[in-house]
Amino acid sequence: MTAGDVIIRVDDVVKHFPLRDKVFGSSGVIHAVDNVSIDLHEGEVLGVVGESGCGKSTLANLIMKLEEPTSGHIEYRGTDLATFSDEQLVTYRREVAMVFQDTFGSLDPRMTINDVLTEPFTVHRDVLDKDLWPDKVRALLKLVGLDPDHANRYPHQFSGGQRQRIGIARALALDPKVLICDEPVSALDVSVQAQIVNLLKDLHDEFGLSYIFVAHDLSVVRQLADRVAVMYLGQVMEIGDESDVLLHPSHPYTQALVSALPTADDQGNVTGERIILSGDLPSPANPPSGCRFRTRCWLAQQKCTDEEPALIERGTGRPTKCHFVTADGTLVPHMPVGV
Amino acid sequence: MSDPLMDVEGLEVEFRTEDGVVKAVHGLSYGLRKGEILAVLGESGSGKTVHARAILRILDSPPAFVTGGEVSLDGTELFPLDEDEMVDIRGARIAMLFQDPHTALDPVYTVGGQMIELLRLRQGLSKREAKAEAIDLLKRVGIPSAEERLKAYPHQLSGGIAQRVMVAMAVALDPDVLLADEPTSSLDVTVQAQVLELLKSLVADSEMSMVLITHNLAVAVAMADRIAVMYAGQLVEIGPAREVYAKPAHPYTAALLRSIPDINVREERLPAIKGAPPNLLHLPAGCPFNPRCEYATEICLREMPPLESVGDEHASACWHWEEVVR
């Protein structure tokens, strides 16, 4: 595990979105993120995994200060984002950049690549002298494996993988310290995903960047992350070193998530016991009492309805939010029936 | 080998666009056997979805036109049929399952309304019989409290439940062939597993055959009896699923297999395929995979290799397949 200083601290953060019905006046809240605490260390890649509605993208937006937490704090190098001066916010925007999933929606179709990559310097005026912009654009394109002579082309002239390279180049323009990557490869064709994963690996090694890597594909996360946090309905269910969490998951939800991937051995024989969860994700507007996973968990007992398990270390060396995790990594009272 | 139930022979589909004519499907042939699951594997632009829409004759035309080839079902050629006859084929003989259940379902009718209409119209059931049948179907696809669900509108359903409803409607008329177009790609991983299990059991419990269109090689090998790999509109490899997975005979299949990350292995660098998926407007001469292929030689730049037998029921369209399997 990377032992750098904490660069971003998410401390007991809650984000509720109000649900308002103008006609009938009924209301409620979407529990997008509930009491999440996560530290990102310098130089570390933290994978955040979970299914739709688990709060992983909201968490990314909170860290980007695109949303404000309902309660709790997010700190950057020890300073609460909520207390930032204008000047501190400008610095933060320079040092923490985002890579998006949708390479069509996140690039303006009427801007050339040159426009896209120099826009950060028009906002952060004092960073780079205008004479140096063309060189910088060429360097950025080269860095992400694109032809520097293509700077005058438009986004639609590039393939999906190339557009994601442009998105990454834009994120790197201001020499950030942290990249928040929200599903950066999931919209790409399988044959180009590996290229982008390799590029993110290279950039991490070369510049010592810290990443928060939000993804639902556990095999991709395995290639990049140092630590992994597993989220379900707005809460962290398990967090720990990548190999521990992904190869020896201790939370029932992580087990189900890992086993849901079809895998085959060299001979093409389908391997591994698959845990097929019953039911769908409950609505984040009305999460289950006690443990939020209990409605789909094969271990659930009365205790799980009555009492919310704490996210604490239970003998496996990493925090897990389940009553039944034991020190040897097995779950009591019983193991799932494989399908 | 028994006679195939559905035979696709030399299928050609063109898109006539402002920028030029694109061959979305080119010379595609395969036979689908009774009770078999055939996975059609490919990336975006490979022609895998277009081919299925061509079979059912539901292409958006223009810009898409079938310009050659034939599809026959149980000996009946589909393309010469008039539209009325084709209506009888759709759903009852060949049904289709779409990727996104929420756009495939009509948002202004309840689930029950849509299912009952289908059953009354196509099976001539009374309203009461149709309702009972709809409940049976929903139970068959594992939807809890089926009677309640009939009253639900599509937006009230989660993705997993909505896709189960689509599966129920697809098998409602007991089709011989189900064309499933990326049926789980819009679903969450844990829900994907449920729907895949459901599809597999439906095929196992009936005489139905399935064409499973997917970009996911692991899904293909876990589900299918055979895998057909498409690239740039053409069939480049076809064979028994486990053999294609364990001993691919086309460089594209082999490279795809290597480049997919494995949760059990943390690689220093993933063996990525170079380049981008082909632009159908500007296909290279010869084999369309040649710009990305590590085996490419001079002949690959000139001439498209024929689909050649490389083993028992296993064929590959590559000049260098012997090097690939080695």
Interface residues (C-beta under 8 A of the other chain):
Chain A: E51 S52 S159 G160 G161 Q162 D189 V190 S191 V192 Q193 A194 Q195 V197 N198 K201 H216 D217 L218 S219 V220 R222 Q223 E242 S243 L246 L247 A256 L257 V258 A260 L261 P262 T263 A264 D266 Q267 G268 N269 V270 R274 I276 L277 S278 G279 D280 L281 R296 V339
Chain B: E43 S44 P144 S158 G159 G160 I161 D188 V189 T190 V191 Q192 A193 Q194 L196 E197 H215 N216 L217 A218 V219 V221 A222 M223 A241 R242 E243 V244 Y245 A246 A255 L256 S259 I260 P261 D262 I263 N264 V265 R266 E267 R269 L270 P271 A272 I273 K274 A276 P277 N279 R292
